[in-house]
Amino acid sequence: MSQYTQERPPINYTHVKYDIPLSEHPLGPTFPQTNGSLQVFGDLDPLVTLMAPKDNTTVLADWIYTDKAQLGLHIVSFTDTTLVTLSWLHTLLDALGRKALLGAWTAMLEGREDDVPEFWGYDFDPLEKLGVSREEGEEEEFVLKPHRIQGLSFFKFVFNYLWEVFFYPAEVGRYVCMPHSYFSTIKQQAFRDLSSAPESLLTLDTRDPANPKPFLSDGDTLCAWFTRLLARTNSTIATSPSTRTISIMNVFGMRDLLSTTSPQLLPRGKAYIANCAVGITSLFSQGELVGGGGMPLGHVAARLRRDLVTQGTRTQVEAGQRAVRENGGGAVLYGTGDMAMCVFTNWMKARLFETDFSAAIVEEGEGGKEAW
C-alpha cells in the first residue's frame, strides 16, 4: 500500500515570506480593486507568478511525471496581507468538495475537531448505482432525449469544435466585478418581466402556501443576463440564422438530491468531496436571445429555472445518467450539431467567500492582522 512520507507528502505545501507590505511588491498595485461600479478586468495571469510556486502543477503531465499530490497549498505572507492559493485536480474535488475541505480545515484551526465530518467514499464509489437500469416500468424517459445529438449531427458538432480549437486556439480570460447595487437593478427587471410570462414558464415559491410567488434565484438571473449579453455581442452568434440553437448548460450539484431521495446514496452529514454534479441543459434559438424579438430577461431566467426544476428531479437525474452509461460513460450532448454552447457553474452554494482563517492569526500585521 502506498503511504505518505516526507518525500511524498499528501499536500504540495510551499510558503514564501516578504518583509514588505503587498503594495511595495512589483505586482501588488496590479491586484484588482473595486470601485462600486461594474468593472471588467483583463488578463490576470501575471499574478499567478506571485500566487503560485515556480514549479506549480498546472497540466496533467505535472502530476503524472512528478508523482505530486493532487492538492497543493501555497502561502505568500506580506507584513499586511496573506495570500492563500489552493491547486487541485478535478479528479479530487468539485466546488462543494472544496467547501467541505475548507470547513474541516477551519474547524481544526478553531479546535473544533468534533465538527469535522466523516470522510465518505474514499474507498468505494457511492455513485456506482446512479443511473443503473431498473425493472421495466420503473424507468422514466429523459426529457431531452428527442434532442440528443448523434449520428451526423454529432460529427458536425465535433467538426465545429475542432475548427474553433485549431483556428482560434488562444483563450482570453476576463474577470467581471458586479457590485450588489448593479445586480439589484438587473434582478428587479427580471422579476418585472415575469408579469408578462406565460404561467407555464413560472416556478413558484411555495414556502408560504397561502401566497405563492414566482421564483428566480440570483444564479438564474445572472446566467440569463450574461447569456443574452454574450449572444448579442458575439458576432458569430449575432449574425447566425434566428433558428440556430444556443445551448446553455448549468452545473447542478446532486448532493442534497442524493441524500434526501430514495435510494439514498450519500448519507447526510458525511463529507463526499469528489465530483457530484450533472449538467442541466436549456435550449434556446438565436432569435429568442438576439434582436428586437428576443425574450425579456426575466423570461430567459424563468426558462433556466424551469429546466433546472424539471431535469433536477431524482427520476430525471437517473434517466440522464442512464443515457451516459449506455453511451459507455461518455458525455451525452443535447441540442443540434451547429449549436453555440455556453457553460455556467454557480459556486454560490459553496459559500467559499465565508471561509474564516482568523484562527490562524499569530501576530498583528502592519495593516491589521496577519495569518501564518
ABEGO torsion letter per residue (X at the ends): XBBBBAABBABBBBBBBBABBAAABAAAAABBBBAGBBBBBBBAAAAAAAABBAABBABAAAAAAAGBBABBBBBBBBAABBBBBBBBBAAABBAAAAAAAAAAAAAAAAGBAAABBBBBGAABBAAAABGBBBBBGABBBBAAAAABBBEAAAAAAAAAAAAAAAABABBBBBBBBBBAAAAAAAAAAAAAAAAABBAAABBBBAABAABBBBBBBAAAAAAAAAAAAAAAABAAAAABBAABBBBBBBBBBAAAAAAABOBBABBBGBBBABBBBBBBBBBBBAAAABEAABBBAAAAAAAAAAAAAAAABAAAAAAAAAAAAAAGGBBBBBEBAABBBBBBBBAAAAGAAABBAAAABABBBAAEBBBX
